[in-house]
Amino acid sequence: EDQFGELVREFAVHDRVDYSRFVQQVEQVFLVQGLEKTPRQLVPSPGATVKRASRSARHVENSTLHGILHRVAMYAKTRGVVLKYCFNSFDQNNCGLVTEAQFRRAFPFDALVPEHDLQTIVDHYFEVRDGIDMVNYRALHDDVDQRQHWNPVKQHFATSTFVPNPSQSQWTSENYSVEQKLQAQVAERRIRLMEYFQDFDPLRKGHCTVGQLRTVCNIVRLKLSEEELEHILRTYSRVDGLICYDALVAVIDSAFTLPALEKTPRARVLPMVPDLTYPARRAHLKLTVEDDLMIDAVEAVLRDRIETRRIEPLQLFQDFDRGHVPGTKKAVQENHCTRQQFARVLSAQGFEVTTAEIEMLCKRYCDLGNLDRVNYREFSAAVDVRPELRIARTQDIATPREAGKNKYFTRNGQIIPSPRWQTA
């Protein structure tokens, strides 16, 4: 009776009840008024506008409840738990309500959520249905699911973007064209590019797409930068966007063969020389005259100390060279070590080389297009005081001692007569 009296007083107009306003407020639960005039208006989910009864005696602040729900949402997201599925076994009618005992029994994070926080959740989602105290777990699921997809506003903090200084270093590889670099890589590894391109051109028309060109470069492992690749596209592309690979291959193959050689059988193909593959193997840093003089002075000091102490510099660096051929167990010397290893060897021998001097030495003996890998074999040949060993290591030949020439026996094992007996 009391509730009926409150409704009458709320909707009474001149001793009459405005039932149309009463019906509109009741239908707001599942209907949006005037929706046909605003078709783009968002419609709330069913039951979202229903005010749930809560235990006012145990009401807490919204900030506290928000923190608890946020933690529950993170637990559910990291563990892949869907809350509403945990209570389905107790909700046979699929009404979204369970008793408090059932809620506590099926809540999946009872070991992670403290008791007072769990009690806060129960008090907030408490409802009375047919005189029975229930907990609306479906509303809890909706709130938790909404917080899982909630993206907080990103705060703009003062940042300092790292912008490296432009390098003023110039390398010898910049003197070569893109075609010369490709010729060096192809000649060094004896690659026949025509066969790879013809796999994408069954009709042998002599052109391919840009993607097929990139695929061939990746298959044969050609080292090309984006700028060099753009140069090839500009030079050998047609109007329709296709690449004339036959013209590109003809330019590359001209370094080690002659076109239409079958028509001129008496023509001689010049043998490949090391200078042809140099752009693919080495890239030195361009030094000024002052840098060369400073490096020569440092090498002179190191050469004197090596001669005084009778040090074999090559063996000191070979302990750090552990290159291996992929797929085999045979070790192959790469003749390069890192910059830190280079400085470590010089410091371990007590050469008292400063950081600036090591920087100058790396400028001369880093020949791979970077300042991280040092060619220790060339450095050892430059500072070694024995000329025969220096020549042998530079030219990759055996030393006279390693040749094993014996003055008593020939190669066939026969005894060499003494010159004294031959004169007699």
VOZABA-743012 format. One record per residue (C-alpha): residue in one letter; x, y, z. Coordinates in pm, whole numbers. Layout:
<nodes>
NODE, res, x, y, z
NODE, a, X, Y, Z
...
</nodes>
This chain:
<nodes>
NODE, res, x, y, z
NODE, e, 0, 0, 0
NODE, d, 278, 241, 84
NODE, q, 449, 182, -253
NODE, f, 118, 225, -435
NODE, g, 58, 553, -256
NODE, e, 404, 680, -357
NODE, l, 330, 601, -723
NODE, v, -2, 785, -709
NODE, r, 159, 1092, -553
NODE, e, 438, 1087, -813
NODE, f, 212, 1074, -1120
NODE, a, -94, 1258, -987
NODE, v, -222, 1554, -1194
NODE, h, -532, 1739, -1060
NODE, d, -670, 1439, -872
NODE, r, -602, 1213, -1169
NODE, v, -308, 981, -1251
NODE, d, -98, 1047, -1564
NODE, y, -54, 688, -1667
NODE, s, 120, 779, -1998
NODE, r, 418, 924, -1811
NODE, f, 418, 621, -1584
NODE, v, 423, 383, -1884
NODE, q, 706, 579, -2049
NODE, q, 927, 552, -1744
NODE, v, 855, 183, -1709
NODE, e, 925, 114, -2077
NODE, q, 1265, 285, -2053
NODE, v, 1392, -48, -1929
NODE, f, 1369, -202, -2277
NODE, l, 1269, 87, -2508
NODE, v, 1417, 421, -2609
NODE, q, 1154, 688, -2664
NODE, g, 1157, 863, -3002
NODE, l, 1401, 616, -3154
NODE, e, 1240, 653, -3499
NODE, k, 1345, 1020, -3504
NODE, t, 1707, 945, -3407
NODE, p, 1794, 612, -3574
NODE, r, 2167, 651, -3502
NODE, q, 2117, 672, -3127
NODE, l, 2289, 397, -2929
NODE, v, 2047, 161, -2753
NODE, p, 2162, 38, -2410
NODE, s, 2184, -333, -2350
NODE, p, 1884, -507, -2187
NODE, g, 1875, -442, -1816
NODE, a, 2144, -175, -1824
NODE, t, 1899, 98, -1716
NODE, v, 1757, -102, -1427
NODE, k, 1866, 34, -1091
NODE, r, 1983, -255, -882
NODE, a, 1907, -260, -517
NODE, s, 2211, -243, -293
NODE, r, 2273, -278, 73
NODE, s, 2293, 85, 176
NODE, a, 2450, -5, 506
NODE, r, 2751, -149, 328
NODE, h, 2774, 101, 41
NODE, v, 3127, 198, -57
NODE, e, 3276, 474, -269
NODE, n, 3278, 437, -646
NODE, s, 3657, 471, -661
NODE, t, 3703, 173, -429
NODE, l, 3461, -40, -628
NODE, h, 3625, 68, -953
NODE, g, 3964, -50, -827
NODE, i, 3822, -388, -722
NODE, l, 3648, -442, -1056
NODE, h, 3962, -338, -1243
NODE, r, 4167, -603, -1060
NODE, v, 3903, -867, -1131
NODE, a, 3904, -765, -1499
NODE, m, 4283, -802, -1517
NODE, y, 4265, -1146, -1352
NODE, a, 4000, -1258, -1600
NODE, k, 4191, -1118, -1899
NODE, t, 4530, -1267, -1812
NODE, r, 4383, -1608, -1725
NODE, g, 4127, -1620, -2006
NODE, v, 3830, -1659, -1769
NODE, v, 3473, -1569, -1872
NODE, l, 3287, -1491, -1550
NODE, k, 2933, -1572, -1663
NODE, y, 3031, -1927, -1760
NODE, c, 3151, -1996, -1404
NODE, f, 2795, -1958, -1266
NODE, n, 2597, -2142, -1535
NODE, s, 2581, -2464, -1332
NODE, f, 2388, -2280, -1055
NODE, d, 2165, -2078, -1289
NODE, q, 1941, -2336, -1454
NODE, n, 1683, -2073, -1565
NODE, n, 1950, -1846, -1715
NODE, c, 1819, -1544, -1527
NODE, g, 2160, -1406, -1432
NODE, l, 2104, -1448, -1058
NODE, v, 2250, -1684, -800
NODE, t, 2245, -1695, -424
NODE, e, 2528, -1548, -222
NODE, a, 2652, -1892, -120
NODE, q, 2652, -2008, -481
NODE, f, 2829, -1687, -587
NODE, r, 3107, -1737, -333
NODE, r, 3140, -2103, -428
NODE, a, 3170, -2039, -805
NODE, f, 3372, -1715, -793
NODE, p, 3701, -1809, -968
NODE, f, 3932, -1560, -792
NODE, d, 3850, -1620, -428
NODE, a, 4217, -1692, -355
NODE, l, 4327, -1362, -516
NODE, v, 4053, -1125, -400
NODE, p, 4047, -1050, -24
NODE, e, 3735, -1121, 176
NODE, h, 3638, -757, 230
NODE, d, 3669, -686, -145
NODE, l, 3458, -991, -227
NODE, q, 3199, -873, 23
NODE, t, 3198, -532, -148
NODE, i, 3119, -700, -480
NODE, v, 2839, -904, -322
NODE, d, 2686, -593, -160
NODE, h, 2699, -394, -483
NODE, y, 2534, -658, -701
NODE, f, 2283, -768, -433
NODE, e, 1917, -799, -542
NODE, v, 1599, -930, -389
NODE, r, 1400, -1156, -616
NODE, d, 1078, -1313, -486
NODE, g, 1188, -1253, -130
NODE, i, 1523, -1428, -181
NODE, d, 1861, -1253, -153
NODE, m, 2038, -1297, -487
NODE, v, 2358, -1172, -655
NODE, n, 2341, -1050, -1014
NODE, y, 2650, -1218, -1160
NODE, r, 2556, -1119, -1516
NODE, a, 2581, -750, -1428
NODE, l, 2920, -823, -1275
NODE, h, 3024, -994, -1597
NODE, d, 2913, -694, -1806
NODE, d, 3107, -448, -1589
NODE, v, 3419, -662, -1592
NODE, d, 3400, -719, -1968
NODE, q, 3365, -345, -2023
NODE, r, 3679, -276, -1820
NODE, q, 3878, -536, -2013
NODE, h, 3831, -331, -2331
NODE, w, 3872, 3, -2158
NODE, n, 4163, 212, -2284
NODE, p, 4263, 491, -2047
NODE, v, 4346, 829, -2190
NODE, k, 4715, 839, -2269
NODE, q, 4892, 1111, -2085
NODE, h, 5133, 1315, -2287
NODE, f, 5466, 1330, -2111
NODE, a, 5763, 1534, -2217
NODE, t, 5987, 1313, -2429
NODE, s, 6324, 1358, -2590
NODE, t, 6352, 1174, -2920
NODE, f, 6695, 1031, -2994
NODE, v, 6822, 1179, -3318
NODE, p, 7170, 1048, -3404
NODE, n, 7416, 1288, -3553
NODE, p, 7458, 1244, -3928
NODE, s, 7768, 1041, -4001
NODE, q, 8037, 1223, -4194
NODE, s, 8221, 902, -4277
NODE, q, 8270, 812, -4641
NODE, w, 8340, 457, -4756
NODE, t, 8504, 329, -5069
NODE, s, 8188, 137, -5157
NODE, e, 8023, 469, -5241
NODE, n, 8252, 502, -5545
NODE, y, 8095, 199, -5714
NODE, s, 7767, 190, -5898
NODE, v, 7486, -51, -5816
NODE, e, 7569, -263, -6121
NODE, q, 7933, -293, -6014
NODE, k, 7831, -408, -5666
NODE, l, 7600, -670, -5816
NODE, q, 7874, -784, -6054
NODE, a, 8110, -831, -5761
NODE, q, 7861, -1036, -5559
NODE, v, 7760, -1252, -5856
NODE, a, 8120, -1311, -5971
NODE, e, 8240, -1394, -5620
NODE, r, 7977, -1665, -5568
NODE, r, 7949, -1779, -5933
NODE, i, 7573, -1712, -5952
NODE, r, 7372, -1745, -6274
NODE, l, 7086, -1501, -6227
NODE, m, 6916, -1582, -6557
NODE, e, 6809, -1926, -6435
NODE, y, 6638, -1782, -6127
NODE, f, 6447, -1519, -6325
NODE, q, 6338, -1771, -6588
NODE, d, 6159, -1972, -6317
NODE, f, 5910, -1682, -6299
NODE, d, 5901, -1632, -6678
NODE, p, 5788, -1956, -6847
NODE, l, 5735, -1778, -7183
NODE, r, 6086, -1625, -7173
NODE, k, 5960, -1272, -7238
NODE, g, 6245, -1113, -7044
NODE, h, 6048, -921, -6783
NODE, c, 5909, -987, -6434
NODE, t, 5727, -806, -6156
NODE, v, 5883, -607, -5873
NODE, g, 5788, -877, -5622
NODE, q, 5957, -1145, -5830
NODE, l, 6273, -931, -5846
NODE, r, 6275, -904, -5467
NODE, t, 6220, -1279, -5439
NODE, v, 6519, -1357, -5662
NODE, c, 6739, -1119, -5460
NODE, n, 6634, -1295, -5139
NODE, i, 6692, -1643, -5284
NODE, v, 7047, -1571, -5402
NODE, r, 7109, -1347, -5095
NODE, l, 7212, -1034, -5281
NODE, k, 7286, -753, -5038
NODE, l, 7094, -452, -5164
NODE, s, 6974, -149, -4973
NODE, e, 6639, 14, -5041
NODE, e, 6810, 300, -5225
NODE, e, 6998, 59, -5450
NODE, l, 6681, -137, -5518
NODE, e, 6498, 183, -5609
NODE, h, 6780, 265, -5854
NODE, i, 6729, -71, -6027
NODE, l, 6354, -13, -6046
NODE, r, 6402, 329, -6202
NODE, t, 6663, 210, -6450
NODE, y, 6518, -122, -6571
NODE, s, 6141, -73, -6532
NODE, r, 5901, -44, -6823
NODE, v, 5600, 185, -6865
NODE, d, 5364, -84, -6733
NODE, g, 5573, -132, -6415
NODE, l, 5744, -460, -6511
NODE, i, 6120, -508, -6476
NODE, c, 6336, -596, -6779
NODE, y, 6547, -856, -6605
NODE, d, 6719, -965, -6928
NODE, a, 6884, -622, -6960
NODE, l, 6986, -629, -6593
NODE, v, 7135, -979, -6622
NODE, a, 7318, -883, -6942
NODE, v, 7489, -593, -6765
NODE, i, 7585, -808, -6466
NODE, d, 7714, -1102, -6674
NODE, s, 7927, -873, -6892
NODE, a, 8182, -862, -6609
NODE, f, 8292, -1224, -6655
NODE, t, 8161, -1335, -6996
NODE, l, 8096, -1208, -7348
NODE, p, 7750, -1182, -7507
NODE, a, 7681, -1418, -7800
NODE, l, 8003, -1606, -7736
NODE, e, 7882, -1899, -7945
NODE, k, 7894, -1680, -8255
NODE, t, 8257, -1580, -8195
NODE, p, 8428, -1901, -8078
NODE, r, 8775, -1751, -8113
NODE, a, 8706, -1469, -7871
NODE, r, 8886, -1497, -7541
NODE, v, 8716, -1433, -7209
NODE, l, 8943, -1254, -6967
NODE, p, 8991, -1433, -6634
NODE, m, 8840, -1282, -6324
NODE, v, 9080, -1079, -6114
NODE, p, 9051, -994, -5742
NODE, d, 8969, -633, -5827
NODE, l, 8641, -749, -5981
NODE, t, 8507, -893, -5655
NODE, y, 8660, -623, -5433
NODE, p, 8335, -419, -5399
NODE, a, 8163, -727, -5254
NODE, r, 8443, -815, -5014
NODE, r, 8584, -490, -4880
NODE, a, 8469, -139, -4800
NODE, h, 8737, 82, -4643
NODE, l, 8686, 415, -4476
NODE, k, 8820, 715, -4666
NODE, l, 9096, 874, -4461
NODE, t, 9253, 1215, -4481
NODE, v, 9627, 1280, -4500
NODE, e, 9635, 1379, -4133
NODE, d, 9466, 1052, -4033
NODE, d, 9720, 849, -4232
NODE, l, 10010, 1025, -4062
NODE, m, 9865, 967, -3716
NODE, i, 9800, 599, -3788
NODE, d, 10153, 553, -3926
NODE, a, 10293, 702, -3605
NODE, v, 10090, 464, -3389
NODE, e, 10196, 165, -3601
NODE, a, 10561, 266, -3571
NODE, v, 10538, 261, -3190
NODE, l, 10363, -76, -3192
NODE, r, 10617, -216, -3438
NODE, d, 10907, -121, -3210
NODE, r, 10744, -278, -2905
NODE, i, 10664, -599, -3094
NODE, e, 11024, -625, -3214
NODE, t, 11159, -564, -2864
NODE, r, 10936, -823, -2696
NODE, r, 10943, -1073, -2986
NODE, i, 10563, -1102, -2995
NODE, e, 10372, -1292, -3261
NODE, p, 10073, -1059, -3314
NODE, l, 9879, -1290, -3543
NODE, q, 9844, -1568, -3288
NODE, l, 9708, -1326, -3027
NODE, f, 9405, -1245, -3241
NODE, q, 9338, -1597, -3368
NODE, d, 9211, -1700, -3025
NODE, f, 8908, -1475, -3086
NODE, d, 8847, -1597, -3442
NODE, r, 8612, -1891, -3419
NODE, g, 8432, -1878, -3752
NODE, h, 8271, -2199, -3877
NODE, v, 8124, -2304, -4208
NODE, p, 7749, -2374, -4163
NODE, g, 7672, -2745, -4179
NODE, t, 8031, -2858, -4122
NODE, k, 8259, -2907, -3826
NODE, k, 8560, -2750, -3991
NODE, a, 8666, -2415, -3846
NODE, v, 8750, -2140, -4094
NODE, q, 8941, -1828, -4000
NODE, e, 8745, -1516, -4082
NODE, n, 9047, -1288, -4027
NODE, h, 8823, -1043, -3840
NODE, c, 8754, -974, -3474
NODE, t, 8533, -728, -3296
NODE, r, 8646, -385, -3194
NODE, q, 8633, -477, -2824
NODE, q, 8843, -789, -2884
NODE, f, 9097, -584, -3079
NODE, a, 9133, -337, -2791
NODE, r, 9146, -623, -2539
NODE, v, 9442, -791, -2712
NODE, l, 9640, -466, -2730
NODE, s, 9566, -390, -2366
NODE, a, 9655, -744, -2248
NODE, q, 10002, -718, -2409
NODE, g, 10071, -387, -2233
NODE, f, 10098, -176, -2547
NODE, e, 9943, 122, -2364
NODE, v, 9726, 224, -2656
NODE, t, 9473, 498, -2582
NODE, t, 9111, 498, -2690
NODE, a, 9177, 765, -2952
NODE, e, 9460, 556, -3103
NODE, i, 9238, 248, -3117
NODE, e, 8978, 463, -3290
NODE, m, 9234, 562, -3555
NODE, l, 9349, 203, -3607
NODE, c, 8990, 88, -3653
NODE, k, 8939, 350, -3921
NODE, r, 9214, 190, -4130
NODE, y, 9157, -180, -4065
NODE, c, 8773, -194, -4055
NODE, d, 8709, -305, -4412
NODE, l, 8354, -447, -4401
NODE, g, 8165, -121, -4430
NODE, n, 8135, -65, -4054
NODE, l, 8353, 26, -3757
NODE, d, 8274, -290, -3558
NODE, r, 8482, -559, -3733
NODE, v, 8862, -522, -3754
NODE, n, 9080, -709, -4005
NODE, y, 9347, -830, -3764
NODE, r, 9544, -1014, -4035
NODE, e, 9619, -693, -4224
NODE, f, 9705, -523, -3896
NODE, s, 9943, -806, -3800
NODE, a, 10111, -791, -4141
NODE, a, 10164, -417, -4099
NODE, v, 10319, -427, -3751
NODE, d, 10515, -754, -3788
NODE, v, 10887, -675, -3813
NODE, r, 10989, -994, -4001
NODE, p, 10958, -918, -4371
NODE, e, 10936, -1277, -4487
NODE, l, 10644, -1348, -4254
NODE, r, 10475, -1022, -4353
NODE, i, 10495, -1109, -4723
NODE, a, 10381, -1465, -4664
NODE, r, 10074, -1365, -4464
NODE, t, 9980, -1095, -4709
NODE, q, 10003, -1322, -5011
NODE, d, 9872, -1637, -4837
NODE, i, 10187, -1841, -4912
NODE, a, 10402, -2056, -4690
NODE, t, 10715, -1918, -4526
NODE, p, 11056, -2061, -4617
NODE, r, 11066, -2244, -4286
NODE, e, 10720, -2386, -4344
NODE, a, 10818, -2503, -4691
NODE, g, 11024, -2773, -4522
NODE, k, 11328, -2772, -4754
NODE, n, 11579, -3023, -4622
NODE, k, 11950, -3010, -4706
NODE, y, 12004, -3380, -4629
NODE, f, 11719, -3556, -4814
NODE, t, 11530, -3501, -5134
NODE, r, 11153, -3522, -5166
NODE, n, 11185, -3883, -5275
NODE, g, 11383, -3972, -4963
NODE, q, 11721, -4000, -5133
NODE, i, 12034, -3875, -4957
NODE, i, 12182, -3554, -5089
NODE, p, 12559, -3592, -5123
NODE, s, 12771, -3347, -4934
NODE, p, 12936, -3076, -5145
NODE, r, 13271, -3172, -4994
NODE, w, 13252, -3524, -5138
NODE, q, 13130, -3394, -5473
NODE, t, 13435, -3168, -5511
NODE, a, 13658, -3460, -5423
</nodes>
